[in-house]
Amino acid sequence: MDAEIIAVGSELLTPHRNDTNSLFLTDRLNSLGIEVRLKTIVGDDAERLAAVFRAALERSKLIILMGGLGPTEDDINRQVVADVLGRPLQEVPEVLERIAARYARTGRRMPPNNARQALVPEGAEWLPNKKGTAPGIWIEHEGKTIIMLPGPPAELEAMFDEQCIPRLRNRVSGEVIRTRVIKVAGLPESEVDHRIAPIYKQYTNPVTTILSTGGAIEVHLRAHASTPEKAEALLNELTDKIEPALGDHVFSTRGESLEEVVGMYLVMKQKTLATAESCTGGLLSERITRVPGSSEYFRGGAVCYSNELKTLFAGVSPKLLEMYGAVSRPVAQAMAEGIRKRTGASVGIGITGIAGPGGGTEEKPVGMVFIAVADEHGTEVREFRFPGDRDRVRLLSSQFALEMLRRRLRN
């Protein structure tokens, strides 16, 4: 059974709201072996929604519409679906009573416009909403299944899990979909593809997709099989061939973030970490502390943005700063060694650079960053020239600092 998702709402076409519901639905549908072939976002426009819905009926067995079931004038889904299917809307007294009772429990009277939420296309089933007022709608029409869900994520997720998954499970062929993500650091996307394309092109199942995401490359594998065990076996077979081609650039095959992997190494090696950050402004420390249990190995971090605080917090010599400048190899080294010494951590990281957009020179351009990792065996310092805007330079700086630390701990 192939599925299509239609997200309705003009707010989803602005930069202020992301469609996270379709990600949730895709994950749930894949777990049932249902492939999502198309996702569309439509504004609150009846004519355009009708055109998209008609096209969906032509090509998909399962169509899920999200949003547009509220009580306001711009909530058009019920009317559009009813018109396209030729099924007039009918009021369901039980739904109306439930909405009124929900208001009564909070000591309020139901506004008149909430009554439109009790309208359901003729012959459709309504789905209880335990988290809100708008019921969902389930329609069987000429061999197609149409599901209409409310837009708020809490309402949609509870309704889909409780009301829709049990029904869909009885309709699928039994095939399952399983996925795996191989995460890679230190290689560009083109090099990753160059190394593994001869391997994955031999397979039509699993299907391979390569994505660039925030300083890392992700190799996504999707396998179809009659059982979860067979799907996992397919993923294992291809993963076992891809990993050697990428070598120690692979840092995860089970979805862990780089900061999670680094945390596991620190725990395993019984080491602690402290950071001294300049251009990243604490981003590295924030990423490290995203991981639950990071207090076990992370001593803390200092944001040494000014030269004075590089001296005060990380013990960087004023003479060193004057001689080489804040953005330099010697200062990065001194920051890493100084924060390690002052905190008593096993490992210290120092980051200093020019994130931009201003402050660069011909000798030290925007994007120049020095990263140092210091431990009992010595200090490694690397110079980077990161492309992109301020946010990207900061993100890449934190990413490569973690990758340097991962390799240090691994070796």
HELIX and SHEET records of a PDB file:
HELIX    1   1 SER A   10  LEU A   13  5                                   4    
HELIX    2   2 ASN A   21  SER A   31  1                                  11    
HELIX    3   3 ALA A   46  ARG A   59  1                                  14    
HELIX    4   4 ASN A   77  LEU A   85  1                                   9    
HELIX    5   5 PRO A   93  ARG A  105  1                                  13    
HELIX    6   6 PRO A  112  ALA A  118  5                                   7    
HELIX    7   7 PRO A  153  MET A  159  1                                   7    
HELIX    8   8 PHE A  160  CYS A  164  3                                   5    
HELIX    9   9 ILE A  165  ARG A  169  1                                   5    
HELIX   10  10 GLU A  189  TYR A  200  1                                  12    
HELIX   11  11 PRO A  228  LEU A  246  1                                  19    
HELIX   12  12 GLY A  247  HIS A  249  5                                   3    
HELIX   13  13 LEU A  258  LYS A  269  1                                  12    
HELIX   14  14 LEU A  283  ILE A  288  1                                   6    
HELIX   15  15 SER A  294  GLU A  296  5                                   3    
HELIX   16  16 ASN A  307  ALA A  314  1                                   8    
HELIX   17  17 PRO A  318  TYR A  324  1                                   7    
HELIX   18  18 ARG A  329  THR A  343  1                                  15    
HELIX   19  19 ARG A  390  ARG A  410  1                                  21    
SHEET    1   A 6 GLU A  35  VAL A  42  0                                        
SHEET    2   A 6 ASP A   2  VAL A   8  1                                        
SHEET    3   A 6 LEU A  62  MET A  66  1                                        
SHEET    4   A 6 LYS A 144  LEU A 149  1                                        
SHEET    5   A 6 GLY A 136  HIS A 141 -1                                        
SHEET    6   A 6 GLU A 125  LEU A 127 -1                                        
SHEET    1   B 2 LEU A  89  GLU A  91  0                                        
SHEET    2   B 2 LEU A 119  PRO A 121 -1                                        
SHEET    1   C 4 VAL A 207  THR A 213  0                                        
SHEET    2   C 4 ALA A 216  ALA A 225 -1                                        
SHEET    3   C 4 VAL A 176  VAL A 184 -1                                        
SHEET    4   C 4 VAL A 250  SER A 252 -1                                        
SHEET    1   D 5 PHE A 298  VAL A 303  0                                        
SHEET    2   D 5 LEU A 273  GLU A 277  1                                        
SHEET    3   D 5 VAL A 347  GLY A 353  1                                        
SHEET    4   D 5 MET A 368  ASP A 375 -1                                        
SHEET    5   D 5 GLY A 378  ARG A 385 -1                                        
END                                                                             
